Amino acid sequence: MGSSLSSYVDIRRDLHRIPELGFAEFKTQKYLLDYLSRLPQDRLEIKTWRTGVLVKVKGTQPTRILGYRTDIDGLPIHEETEYEFRSEHPGQMHACGHDFHMAIALGILTHFVNHPVRDDLLFIFQPAEEGPGGALPMLKSEEFQQWRPEVLFGLHIGPDYPVGTIATRPGILFANTSELYIDLVGTDGHASLPHRANDMVIAASQLAMQLQTIISRNIDPLDSAILTLGKVTIGTKQNIIPGNARLEGTIRTLSMESMERIKKRIRALVRGIEEGFACEAHIDWGANYCQVENEKNLTREFIDWARRETDVQVVECREAMAGEDFGYFLREIPGWMFWLGVDSPHGLHHPQIDPKEEAIPVAIDLMIRWLTWKANP
Ligand SMILES: CC(=O)N[C@@H](CCC[C@H](N)C(=O)O)C(=O)O
């Protein structure tokens, strides 16, 4: 079981069928535990943390622990692929590649159960990356701290890169993020009596436009930042003035200074809307992730090693404005993450994302070779 590389494609498909949202990954956790229970147990130590799993593969003469992390949650997206193995959970989908990430992690782990290296290896199956963020509480947990690794590695599928290519860089790879939820409360009313209502369509529309001035007018153009509103909810019927509106979005920056500045400007603009429209407003910043910052020396070592020792094409890429709570791990433990080329015509979070499964054995082979090299100094 789990011995040939193609079997990890089957595992990816099994996991693709059962996407679950953050901290509700019950079937996923069971699938992982069932898989692990069928491996030879003499080198394995397994712990659960909430809906996640921590697995130590014991080394032959360990002096340290090397870590490898995968995320395990899906997204609230209605899948629009024609896959025979498409999601069995309506409105939920592995549209960010975490099914790939898990299958790859199991492939690497299984190899080392059968071919142990000198050091201990820790495999981290982390819940809730898409939200509300599992990395920070997992990192702080007693379960994790007992097995805290000395270095930590991870990957993320990269739809824009061809199979056989990886992309990374020393320093910042992914942005700081903050979710954004703004509730506006006015007064409902009849469409024919606007003077007796307090219409939140107008207030929310004004606010949406004003928010778009922050990046262009308040942020240094050389310090990239994004404010996206992905969802606005207002009203129930065309002839009812709605007294409630909710704007939902995300902020992305490459510096914490810009993040703080954007939040300050949002507070000010929202205060202005409250004053100008005589409504009440409430801001919730939701989950915040810190930037993914690759440790420079380890990343340079990996890039040089991969170019020297493997056939994989290594691209030194620019920063991405995507977020990843892996950043919390890398803030405390040196390591890196790379984009794994999967060549999909549709990008991350798209209902028709189609990552090429040929990338799975590429990643398993690359990480086996890297960890073998690193764990047998
Ligand atoms: C790689 C990726 O797509 N990550 C997500 C995770 C960020 C979620 C965060 N809570 C937010 O929406 O702000 C992304 O959207 O970049």
The ligand as an SDF file (V2000), in Angstrom:
LIG
                    3D

 16 15  0  0  0  0  0  0  0  0999 V2000
   -2.2940   30.4030   -1.1950 C   0  0  0  0  0  0  0  0  0  0  0  0
   -3.6120   31.0560   -0.9330 C   0  0  0  0  0  0  0  0  0  0  0  0
   -4.4180   31.2050   -1.8380 O   0  0  0  0  0  0  0  0  0  0  0  0
   -3.8650   31.4330    0.3140 N   0  0  0  0  0  0  0  0  0  0  0  0
   -5.0520   32.1240    0.7120 C   0  0  0  0  0  0  0  0  0  0  0  0
   -5.0630   32.1780    2.1930 C   0  0  0  0  0  0  0  0  0  0  0  0
   -5.3550   33.5060    2.8540 C   0  0  0  0  0  0  0  0  0  0  0  0
   -6.6070   33.5020    3.6240 C   0  0  0  0  0  0  0  0  0  0  0  0
   -6.7420   34.7020    4.4890 C   0  0  0  0  0  0  0  0  0  0  0  0
   -7.4190   34.3750    5.6780 N   0  0  0  0  0  0  0  0  0  0  0  0
   -7.4250   35.8840    3.7790 C   0  0  0  0  0  0  0  0  0  0  0  0
   -8.3020   35.7240    2.9450 O   0  0  0  0  0  0  0  0  0  0  0  0
   -7.0500   37.0110    4.0700 O   0  0  0  0  0  0  0  0  0  0  0  0
   -5.1250   33.4650    0.0210 C   0  0  0  0  0  0  0  0  0  0  0  0
   -6.2520   33.9710   -0.1760 O   0  0  0  0  0  0  0  0  0  0  0  0
   -4.0940   34.0410   -0.3700 O   0  0  0  0  0  0  0  0  0  0  0  0
  1  2  1  0
  2  3  2  0
  2  4  1  0
  4  5  1  0
  5  6  1  0
  5 14  1  0
  6  7  1  0
  7  8  1  0
  8  9  1  0
  9 10  1  0
  9 11  1  0
 11 12  2  0
 11 13  1  0
 14 15  2  0
 14 16  1  0
M  END
$$$$
